[in-house]
Amino acid sequence: MHARGLSTREMRGHVEELYGVSVSAELISKVTDAVHAEILEWQSRPLEEVYAIVYFDALRVKIREEGLVRNKAVYRGIGVTCAGCKEVLGFWIEQTEGAKFWLKVMHELKARGMQDVLVAVTDGLKGFPEVIEAVYPQTLVQACIVHLIRYSLAHASYQERKKLAAALKAVYRAPGAEQAEAALDAFEAGPWGRKYPAIARSWRSRWPQIIPFLAFSEPIRRAIYTTNAMESLHSTVRRAVRTRGHFPNDRAAAKLLCLALRKVARKWVRPPAFWHPARTEFALQFGERFRLVTP
């Protein structure tokens, strides 16, 4: 495929080369428009009223705009229903983020039927915590611990990282919030904290978003303290865009991204093994807000 993305002429050439048939530009245009209409329909489909967990993060892609190739972010959302079923909520292409952007996203999701979110997991998206707390005031906003660990390890040399990671475990594997704060105090006063003071500062700056997952048992903690649910999406989208260099416009990027995301979502056919015992904890923690339905 051409790095610029396929034009109508190039698409006709590929069809003729692959299948030995000639198709008109009008047919190519109709097919392309039909795909775009299907994407719009998928992006506006109704959502569940309540999601136990939602994850939001971003992936950068190159898109041509006004004669220049720019790095734009593809923001993606995944929701886990109260029955434990995972689904792609949507994706949004933007060059910049902030409260105004996230307010638009949250109102869009609410208009599509998402009336409550129990836990929202994010990797430090600018303006996100403030907006989701405004639109969904009862939601627990959880920082992605894996991203915090990666940020922390980036301060150290490669040879130091294994020991530094082990020292941080006392913080995020603590039995509760008070013990976690005591462990962070000890880390800050210890050799690693003295050598790399920026690490403890970064954890303290996001402390209200770090500790919510500590109210849950270990299996549920692993599910909600990281945006790793996005990893299969990351790998699939990266493979899809790797050979293209950059996209000619947002619409071309949206077509490929939608197809890639839907391909991954088709594999999400059943809840994870831990979800059955997790339902009891969510019901105890959130009461009537946790609406269990049969998947």
C-alpha positions, 0 to 999 in steps of 0.5 A: 500500500502507498504510504499516503493512503489509497486514492480512488485511482490506486484502489482501482489499480489494486483491484485490477491487479489482485482480481483481474477485473476492472471497476469504475471510479463510481463503484469505488466511491460508492463502496467507500461512502458505504463504509464511511456511513457504516462507521458513523452508524457504529460510532453512534450506536446505543450503549449500555446504561451502566459500565462497571469499568471504562478505560481511556487512552491514546495512540499517535498516528500521522495524518496529513492536514493543510499540506502538513503531516501532523501527529494526531491522537486517536483516543479510544474508550473500552467499556466493561459491562456489569456482566463482564463483557468488554466492548469498544465504546468509540474512538476520536481523532484530535490533535490536542486534548483538554477539558473541552475535548473530553467534555464533548466525548463524555456528553456524546457517550451520555447521549448514546445511553451511558448514564453511569460509570463505576470506575474509570481508568486513564493514563494521565490524559489532560483534563480527563479526571476533572471532566468525568467527575463533573459529568459522572460525579459518582465515578471512581477515577483510577490512574493507570499504575502500569503507566506510573511505574513505566514513568518511574523506571524511566528515571533509572538506568537499565541495570537499576530498573528491576530493583527499583520496580521491586521497591515500588511494589510495596506501594501499589500492592499495599493492603489499603490506602493508609499502608500504601501512603506509609510505603510511599513515605518509606520509599521517598525516605529510602535510597531510591527516593533520595536518588530520584525524588521526582518519582515520589513527587509524581505519585503524590501528585496523582494520589487521589487517583492512585488509591481507589483500586486498593478498596478491591481484592487482588484479582479485581485490582489487576483488572482496574489499575491498568489500561492494559485492556487496550494492549490488544487494540494497540497491537492491532492498530499499530499493525494496521497503520505501520505500512501506511506511513501517514493517512491523507486525512482524518476520514481515511484514518477513521475507516482503517481504525474502525475496521481494526477496532471492530476486528479486535472486538469480535474476539471478546465473546465472554467475560474473564474468569475472575468476573464471576466472584468480582460481581459480588465485590462490585455489588457490595461496593456500589450497591444498586448502581451495579446492575447485573444482567445476563450477557 
